[in-house]
Amino acid sequence: MSLPDTERIRLDALLDGIVRRYRLTEIGATSWPRDAAHPATTLALVIEQARAASACGEAPDAACRLRFLHTLAHLIHDAMHPDSGDAAFQAMVLRHRTAWVGEYASLLAHAAEDRRRIRTDVAAIAHPAKLDRAPASVRRGLLAHLHAVASGALPADVRDAVQALLALPDVAADASLREALARLQHSASLERLDRLDALEQDERVRRYRALSDRQGPSPGSAQAIERGAQSRARGASVEALAAEALGALARRLDHLDAGRAEYRIVTSLRVPATIPGSAARAKSEWDAVLLRRACPGAAAAAWDVCLLVEAKSSVDAVATDFPRLLRGVRLLACAEADVEYAFGTREGEVRLRGTSLAALRTDETALRRSILYCCDAPAESAMRLLNAAARMQLLTAPASLNFAARLDQGFLAEPVELEPVWKELLSSPRWATVLNQYPMLRQVRELMVHPHDLLAVAGDAADSR
């Protein structure tokens, strides 16, 4: 980035001094766990061994292949355990091996929209405002009943109410109402809900529902809403801690420069559409950013980017976010060097020089000088070496699902049946993120700091004056 050499050295020294409590070590020959190690840990080490061999232009040896197959089989066995296993994975396996469970899951995903559509169609026929203007009659009473049962959108109740209306002579004589009721009776939404109700009687569908219930509250439920609110509050809390720590770093730098440079932080920095380049799946908002005035002492408020900070409340969230962050950095680097760009922030509009944005890079050394992930999660006593996304991709490969389905049906399944996963891991571009997951995890962990550790290095200028 376009910091003067002296300021760059000072900032780098401060960043290098931060304790990296989330850091992972290199995997070496002594890293292999005891046989009792968790299969996910062993699998991560086997995959890294395979990656290292491939990177040297060599094929992984037979022992590596066999250990991969047996360890993946062990991981699937553990995930399929009826008590301590992975309910989400078991539900996927049930969908994979039973066509009507898959059909049920598909229908369920659209059920809320189907119910809304039925309520809308019924309101067009029997809205209370319409009924209030109609004289009292059996027809009016049945229309009111139809509107009442539509609120629950139980297909059998709606069909019964429609059938009762169609049996009335005055409805049979009203072509407009008769046609509207017939459309409702034969609507695709009502048919899908009918089918959903029928499938719910199946024993395997009931098991699928029980597994889904074990995964947490259903979307839209009061418990899910409460959990979402807690998650947002947790995210806001770590963002505030990150901003506080970065503010201390800005004050420290100002103090070290004895007024020769001016630093500030902004939060919620939103990337403008005026920056060229693809914004697809790229980070478009940065939680906190350290800026330096482009021309210290000048009245014009043009700024250079010094450090981009993202706040996350969990280690898994950081690993999941990293590809999006890389795309976000590449987007910023598409800025034209001779242009100033207006960014929106919580503190108001700020103008950033394109030259500092265009200098951003995504190689490992450059990222360490320009990116921090602030996370206040405790460092694990036993770090998970296989990230959640890689684990799920391994488990949900077709061969893995077939293997698990055989176990679920009570059949024997041999590790060699997982050979297609091994072959794809080594050759398919779609599996590159899994093959390279440990180096990426190490890189991500290298960028992670606890806000308190950043505060400890930054100090507070008020205390140091």
Buried (B, 14 or more C-beta within 10 A) or exposed (E): BBBBEEBBEBBEEBBEEBEBBBBBEEBEEEBBEEEEBBBBBBBBBBBBBBBBBBEEEEEBEEEBBBBBBBBBBBBBBBBBEEEEBBBBBBBBBBBBBBEBBBBBBEBBEBBEEBBEBBBEBBBEBBEEEBBEEEEEEEBBEBBBBBBBBBEEBBBEBBBBBBEBBBEBEEBEEBEEBBEBBEEBBEBEBBEBBBBBEEBBEBEBBEBBBEBBEEEEBEEEEEEEEEEEEEEEEEBEEBBBBBBBBBBBBBBBBBBBBEEEBBBBBBBBBEBEEEBEBEBEEBBBBBBBBBBBBBEBEEEEBBBBBBBBBBBBBBBBBBBBBBBEBBBBBBBBBBBBEEBBBEBBBEEEEBEBBBBBBBBBBBEEEBBBBBBBBBBBBEBEEEBBBBBBBBBBBBBBBEBBBBBBBBBBEEEEBEBEBBBEBBEBBBEEEEBEBBBBBBBBBBBBBBBBBBBEBBBBBBBBBEEEE
